[in-house]
């Protein structure tokens, strides 16, 4: 039995145009190995081992913490005395095995994805700017001492949400899911931060610093090529990345300078 013939177009009397066949398109995603993420985890684990060995062989300092922690923790009194390196070094220090385990697990989970998109350099800038921003707010509003990579991890979470928001047209429903997951993690962790011994201000500072940098510096992907395969081109310009860096440094560096000059604390 022959299939029925297509009726001609009544306006022209010509046979209708054949319906084009839809073909799947493929976008080649970045395959950059997350080397910086692995190095950060390795260095942090090594420093934690030094903390354990220092406590075992040298005992604790008069501050009640091991000597490695004493020289690198965020201790506001020491920062007021001019030891400003403490606004970065706490990112490598941790207070317990559970503390470092959960922070490094979060770094591995989020960092491997972000580094592939951001590249090694921008990813490291994001990590340390988040740590710096978090420790600045912790320095301004928290007493005692604090350690941990959670300041930087919160910067990564904020950057992940902004990255997928700015590339939502490319990633579609996956972007909405990723943004929702990031917001959920932020809300839950800020709620848990109400518990004692949690540096909530450090987390908030990391969020703000990571978000500010990522808004200007995260990749803006454009799919380019010929079907059925496309590749990604980053439209972000170098001057925008520099703007993100300077914004974080001016805001949080300015807060630090103001506190040191006025001597408030």
C-alpha positions as a Markdown table, in Angstrom:
| # | Residue | x | y | z |
|---|---|---|---|---|
| 1 | Unk | 0.0 | 0.0 | 0.0 |
| 2 | Unk | 1.5 | 3.4 | -1.0 |
| 3 | Unk | 1.6 | 6.2 | 1.6 |
| 4 | Unk | -0.8 | 9.1 | 0.9 |
| 5 | Unk | 0.7 | 11.8 | -1.2 |
| 6 | Unk | 1.2 | 15.2 | 0.5 |
| 7 | Unk | -1.3 | 17.8 | -0.5 |
| 8 | Unk | 0.0 | 20.8 | -2.4 |
| 9 | Unk | 0.2 | 24.2 | -0.8 |
| 10 | Unk | -3.2 | 25.8 | -1.7 |
| 11 | Unk | -1.6 | 29.3 | -2.1 |
| 12 | Unk | 1.1 | 28.2 | -4.6 |
| 13 | Unk | -0.1 | 24.8 | -5.9 |
| 14 | Unk | 3.4 | 23.5 | -5.1 |
| 15 | Unk | 4.2 | 20.5 | -3.0 |
| 16 | Unk | 5.0 | 21.5 | 0.6 |
| 17 | Unk | 8.6 | 21.9 | 1.8 |
| 18 | Unk | 9.9 | 18.8 | 3.5 |
| 19 | Unk | 10.1 | 19.0 | 7.3 |
| 20 | Unk | 13.8 | 19.3 | 8.3 |
| 21 | Unk | 15.1 | 16.5 | 10.4 |
| 22 | Unk | 16.2 | 17.6 | 13.9 |
| 23 | Unk | 19.7 | 16.5 | 14.8 |
| 24 | Unk | 21.2 | 16.4 | 18.3 |
| 25 | Unk | 23.9 | 19.0 | 19.0 |
| 26 | Unk | 26.8 | 18.4 | 21.3 |
| 27 | Unk | 28.7 | 21.0 | 23.3 |
| 28 | Unk | 32.3 | 20.1 | 24.3 |
| 29 | Unk | 32.7 | 21.0 | 27.9 |
| 30 | Unk | 36.1 | 22.0 | 29.4 |
| 31 | Unk | 38.2 | 19.0 | 30.4 |
| 32 | Unk | 40.9 | 20.9 | 32.3 |
| 33 | Unk | 42.2 | 18.7 | 35.2 |
| 34 | Unk | 41.5 | 20.3 | 38.6 |
| 35 | Unk | 45.2 | 20.4 | 39.5 |
| 36 | Unk | 44.9 | 23.4 | 41.8 |
| 37 | Unk | 42.1 | 21.7 | 43.8 |
| 38 | Unk | 44.2 | 18.6 | 44.4 |
| 39 | Unk | 47.2 | 20.8 | 45.4 |
| 40 | Unk | 45.1 | 22.8 | 47.9 |
| 41 | Unk | 43.8 | 19.6 | 49.5 |
| 42 | Unk | 47.3 | 18.1 | 49.7 |
| 43 | Unk | 48.8 | 21.3 | 51.2 |
| 44 | Unk | 46.0 | 21.6 | 53.8 |
| 45 | Unk | 46.3 | 17.9 | 54.8 |
| 46 | Unk | 50.1 | 18.4 | 55.2 |
| 47 | Unk | 49.6 | 21.4 | 57.4 |
| 48 | Unk | 47.0 | 19.5 | 59.5 |
| 49 | Unk | 49.6 | 16.7 | 60.0 |
| 50 | Unk | 52.1 | 19.4 | 61.2 |
| 51 | Unk | 49.4 | 20.6 | 63.7 |
| 52 | Unk | 49.1 | 17.1 | 65.0 |
| 53 | Unk | 52.8 | 16.5 | 65.2 |
| 54 | Unk | 53.4 | 19.9 | 66.8 |
| 55 | Unk | 50.9 | 19.2 | 69.5 |
| 56 | Unk | 52.2 | 15.7 | 70.1 |
| 57 | Unk | 55.9 | 16.6 | 70.4 |
| 58 | Unk | 55.9 | 20.3 | 71.5 |
| 59 | Unk | 52.7 | 20.4 | 73.5 |
| 60 | Unk | 50.2 | 23.2 | 73.3 |
| 61 | Unk | 51.0 | 26.9 | 73.6 |
| 62 | Unk | 49.9 | 29.2 | 76.4 |
| 63 | Unk | 46.9 | 30.1 | 74.2 |
| 64 | Unk | 45.7 | 26.5 | 74.5 |
| 65 | Unk | 46.3 | 25.6 | 70.9 |
| 66 | Unk | 49.2 | 23.9 | 69.1 |
| 67 | Unk | 52.2 | 26.0 | 67.9 |
| 68 | Unk | 51.4 | 25.8 | 64.2 |
| 69 | Unk | 47.8 | 27.1 | 64.9 |
| 70 | Unk | 49.2 | 29.8 | 67.2 |
| 71 | Unk | 51.3 | 31.3 | 64.4 |
| 72 | Unk | 48.6 | 31.1 | 61.7 |
| 73 | Unk | 45.1 | 31.3 | 63.2 |
| 74 | Unk | 42.8 | 34.3 | 62.9 |
| 75 | Unk | 43.5 | 36.0 | 66.3 |
| 76 | Unk | 42.2 | 39.5 | 66.2 |
| 77 | Unk | 44.6 | 40.8 | 68.9 |
| 78 | Unk | 47.5 | 39.7 | 66.8 |
| 79 | Unk | 46.1 | 41.2 | 63.6 |
| 80 | Unk | 45.7 | 44.5 | 65.4 |
| 81 | Unk | 49.4 | 44.2 | 66.4 |
| 82 | Unk | 50.2 | 44.1 | 62.7 |
| 83 | Unk | 50.2 | 40.3 | 61.9 |
| 84 | Unk | 48.0 | 40.7 | 58.8 |
| 85 | Unk | 49.0 | 37.4 | 57.3 |
| 86 | Unk | 46.5 | 35.9 | 59.7 |
| 87 | Unk | 43.8 | 37.1 | 57.2 |
| 88 | Unk | 44.9 | 34.3 | 54.9 |
| 89 | Unk | 46.7 | 31.6 | 56.8 |
| 90 | Unk | 43.7 | 30.2 | 58.7 |
| 91 | Unk | 42.5 | 28.7 | 55.4 |
| 92 | Unk | 45.2 | 25.9 | 55.8 |
| 93 | Unk | 44.5 | 25.2 | 59.5 |
| 94 | Unk | 41.8 | 23.1 | 61.1 |
| 95 | Unk | 40.6 | 22.2 | 64.6 |
| 96 | Unk | 39.8 | 18.5 | 64.2 |
| 97 | Unk | 39.7 | 15.6 | 61.8 |
| 98 | Unk | 36.0 | 16.1 | 61.2 |
| 99 | Unk | 36.6 | 19.8 | 60.5 |
| 100 | Unk | 39.2 | 19.2 | 57.8 |
| 101 | Unk | 37.3 | 16.2 | 56.4 |
| 102 | Unk | 34.1 | 18.1 | 55.7 |
| 103 | Unk | 35.9 | 21.2 | 54.4 |
| 104 | Unk | 38.1 | 19.1 | 52.0 |
| 105 | Unk | 35.2 | 17.1 | 50.9 |
| 106 | Unk | 33.3 | 20.3 | 50.0 |
| 107 | Unk | 36.4 | 21.6 | 48.2 |
| 108 | Unk | 36.7 | 18.4 | 46.2 |
| 109 | Unk | 33.1 | 18.4 | 45.3 |
| 110 | Unk | 32.8 | 22.0 | 44.3 |
| 111 | Unk | 36.3 | 22.8 | 43.3 |
| 112 | Unk | 36.7 | 20.2 | 40.6 |
| 113 | Unk | 33.7 | 21.6 | 38.8 |
| 114 | Unk | 34.6 | 25.2 | 39.2 |
| 115 | Unk | 38.2 | 24.9 | 38.3 |
| 116 | Unk | 37.4 | 23.2 | 35.0 |
| 117 | Unk | 35.3 | 26.3 | 34.1 |
| 118 | Unk | 37.3 | 29.1 | 35.8 |
| 119 | Unk | 40.8 | 27.8 | 35.0 |
| 120 | Unk | 43.6 | 27.3 | 37.5 |
| 121 | Unk | 44.4 | 31.0 | 37.9 |
| 122 | Unk | 40.9 | 32.4 | 38.4 |
| 123 | Unk | 40.0 | 29.5 | 40.6 |
| 124 | Unk | 42.9 | 30.1 | 43.0 |
| 125 | Unk | 42.1 | 33.8 | 43.0 |
| 126 | Unk | 38.5 | 32.9 | 43.9 |
| 127 | Unk | 39.6 | 30.6 | 46.7 |
| 128 | Unk | 42.0 | 33.0 | 48.4 |
| 129 | Unk | 39.8 | 36.1 | 48.0 |
| 130 | Unk | 36.9 | 34.2 | 49.6 |
| 131 | Unk | 39.3 | 33.2 | 52.5 |
| 132 | Unk | 40.5 | 36.7 | 52.8 |
| 133 | Unk | 37.0 | 38.2 | 52.9 |
| 134 | Unk | 35.8 | 35.7 | 55.4 |
| 135 | Unk | 38.7 | 36.3 | 57.7 |
| 136 | Unk | 38.3 | 40.0 | 57.5 |
| 137 | Unk | 34.7 | 39.9 | 58.8 |
| 138 | Unk | 35.7 | 37.3 | 61.4 |
| 139 | Unk | 38.5 | 39.6 | 62.5 |
| 140 | Unk | 36.0 | 42.6 | 62.8 |
| 141 | Unk | 33.1 | 40.8 | 64.5 |
| 142 | Unk | 34.4 | 37.7 | 66.3 |
| 143 | Unk | 36.5 | 37.3 | 69.4 |
| 144 | Unk | 39.0 | 34.6 | 70.2 |
| 145 | Unk | 40.5 | 32.7 | 67.3 |
| 146 | Unk | 39.3 | 30.9 | 64.2 |
| 147 | Unk | 40.7 | 28.4 | 61.7 |
| 148 | Unk | 39.4 | 26.5 | 58.7 |
| 149 | Unk | 38.9 | 26.6 | 54.9 |
| 150 | Unk | 35.1 | 27.1 | 55.2 |
| 151 | Unk | 35.6 | 30.9 | 54.4 |
| 152 | Unk | 37.0 | 29.9 | 51.0 |
| 153 | Unk | 34.5 | 27.1 | 50.6 |
| 154 | Unk | 31.6 | 29.5 | 51.1 |
| 155 | Unk | 33.2 | 31.7 | 48.5 |
| 156 | Unk | 33.2 | 28.8 | 46.1 |
| 157 | Unk | 29.5 | 28.1 | 46.8 |
| 158 | Unk | 28.6 | 31.7 | 46.1 |
| 159 | Unk | 30.6 | 31.6 | 42.9 |
| 160 | Unk | 29.0 | 28.4 | 41.7 |
| 161 | Unk | 25.5 | 30.0 | 42.0 |
| 162 | Unk | 26.6 | 33.1 | 40.2 |
| 163 | Unk | 28.4 | 31.1 | 37.4 |
| 164 | Unk | 25.3 | 29.1 | 36.7 |
| 165 | Unk | 23.0 | 32.1 | 36.9 |
| 166 | Unk | 25.1 | 34.0 | 34.3 |
| 167 | Unk | 25.2 | 31.0 | 32.1 |
| 168 | Unk | 21.6 | 29.9 | 32.6 |
| 169 | Unk | 20.7 | 30.0 | 28.9 |
| 170 | Unk | 23.5 | 27.6 | 28.1 |
| 171 | Unk | 22.9 | 25.1 | 31.0 |
| 172 | Unk | 19.1 | 25.3 | 31.1 |
| 173 | Unk | 17.4 | 23.2 | 33.7 |
| 174 | Unk | 20.8 | 22.0 | 35.1 |
| 175 | Unk | 21.6 | 25.7 | 36.0 |
| 176 | Unk | 18.3 | 26.0 | 37.9 |
| 177 | Unk | 19.1 | 22.8 | 39.8 |
| 178 | Unk | 22.6 | 23.9 | 40.6 |
| 179 | Unk | 21.5 | 27.4 | 41.8 |
| 180 | Unk | 18.8 | 25.8 | 44.0 |
| 181 | Unk | 21.4 | 23.4 | 45.5 |
| 182 | Unk | 23.8 | 26.2 | 46.2 |
| 183 | Unk | 21.1 | 28.3 | 47.9 |
| 184 | Unk | 20.0 | 25.4 | 49.9 |
| 185 | Unk | 23.5 | 24.7 | 51.1 |
| 186 | Unk | 24.0 | 28.4 | 52.0 |
| 187 | Unk | 20.8 | 28.6 | 54.0 |
| 188 | Unk | 21.4 | 25.3 | 55.9 |
| 189 | Unk | 25.0 | 26.2 | 56.8 |
| 190 | Unk | 24.1 | 29.7 | 57.9 |
| 191 | Unk | 21.4 | 28.2 | 60.1 |
| 192 | Unk | 23.9 | 25.7 | 61.5 |
| 193 | Unk | 26.2 | 28.6 | 62.1 |
| 194 | Unk | 23.9 | 29.8 | 64.9 |
| 195 | Unk | 25.4 | 26.9 | 67.0 |
| 196 | Unk | 28.4 | 27.7 | 69.3 |
| 197 | Unk | 31.9 | 27.6 | 68.0 |
| 198 | Unk | 30.8 | 28.3 | 64.4 |
| 199 | Unk | 32.4 | 31.3 | 62.7 |
| 200 | Unk | 29.2 | 32.6 | 61.0 |
| 201 | Unk | 30.8 | 36.0 | 60.2 |
| 202 | Unk | 33.6 | 34.1 | 58.4 |
| 203 | Unk | 31.1 | 32.3 | 56.3 |
| 204 | Unk | 29.2 | 35.4 | 55.5 |
| 205 | Unk | 32.4 | 37.2 | 54.5 |
| 206 | Unk | 33.4 | 34.3 | 52.3 |
| 207 | Unk | 30.1 | 34.3 | 50.6 |
| 208 | Unk | 30.3 | 38.1 | 49.9 |
| 209 | Unk | 33.9 | 38.0 | 48.7 |
| 210 | Unk | 33.3 | 35.0 | 46.4 |
| 211 | Unk | 30.1 | 36.5 | 45.0 |
| 212 | Unk | 31.7 | 39.9 | 44.3 |
| 213 | Unk | 34.6 | 38.4 | 42.5 |
| 214 | Unk | 32.5 | 35.9 | 40.6 |
| 215 | Unk | 30.0 | 38.5 | 39.4 |
| 216 | Unk | 32.8 | 40.2 | 37.4 |
| 217 | Unk | 35.2 | 37.3 | 36.8 |
| 218 | Unk | 33.3 | 34.1 | 36.3 |
| 219 | Unk | 33.4 | 32.7 | 32.8 |
| 220 | Unk | 30.6 | 33.7 | 30.4 |
| 221 | Unk | 30.4 | 30.8 | 27.9 |
| 222 | Unk | 29.3 | 31.2 | 24.3 |
| 223 | Unk | 28.7 | 28.0 | 22.2 |
| 224 | Unk | 30.6 | 28.3 | 18.9 |
| 225 | Unk | 31.1 | 26.0 | 16.0 |
| 226 | Unk | 29.2 | 24.1 | 13.4 |
| 227 | Unk | 26.5 | 21.5 | 14.1 |
| 228 | Unk | 26.4 | 18.9 | 15.4 |
| 229 | Unk | 29.4 | 19.8 | 17.6 |
| 230 | Unk | 30.1 | 23.0 | 19.4 |
| 231 | Unk | 32.8 | 24.3 | 21.7 |
| 232 | Unk | 32.7 | 26.9 | 24.4 |
| 233 | Unk | 34.3 | 30.3 | 24.1 |
| 234 | Unk | 34.7 | 32.5 | 27.2 |
| 235 | Unk | 33.6 | 36.1 | 26.5 |
| 236 | Unk | 34.9 | 37.4 | 29.8 |
| 237 | Unk | 37.6 | 40.1 | 29.4 |
| 238 | Unk | 40.7 | 40.4 | 31.5 |
| 239 | Unk | 39.7 | 43.9 | 32.6 |
| 240 | Unk | 36.5 | 42.4 | 34.2 |
| 241 | Unk | 38.6 | 39.9 | 36.1 |
| 242 | Unk | 40.8 | 42.7 | 37.4 |
| 243 | Unk | 37.7 | 44.6 | 38.4 |
| 244 | Unk | 36.5 | 41.7 | 40.5 |
| 245 | Unk | 39.9 | 41.4 | 42.2 |
| 246 | Unk | 40.1 | 45.1 | 42.9 |
| 247 | Unk | 36.6 | 45.3 | 44.2 |
| 248 | Unk | 37.2 | 42.6 | 46.8 |
| 249 | Unk | 40.5 | 44.0 | 47.9 |
| 250 | Unk | 39.2 | 47.6 | 48.1 |
| 251 | Unk | 36.1 | 46.6 | 50.1 |
| 252 | Unk | 37.6 | 44.1 | 52.6 |
| 253 | Unk | 41.1 | 45.6 | 52.5 |
| 254 | Unk | 39.5 | 49.0 | 53.3 |
| 255 | Unk | 37.6 | 47.5 | 56.2 |
| 256 | Unk | 40.8 | 46.0 | 57.5 |
| 257 | Unk | 42.7 | 49.3 | 57.2 |
| 258 | Unk | 39.9 | 51.2 | 58.8 |
| 259 | Unk | 39.9 | 48.8 | 61.8 |
| 260 | Unk | 43.7 | 49.0 | 62.2 |
| 261 | Unk | 43.8 | 52.7 | 61.9 |
| 262 | Unk | 41.0 | 53.3 | 64.4 |
| 263 | Unk | 42.1 | 50.5 | 66.6 |
| 264 | Unk | 38.6 | 49.3 | 67.2 |
| 265 | Unk | 38.1 | 45.8 | 68.3 |
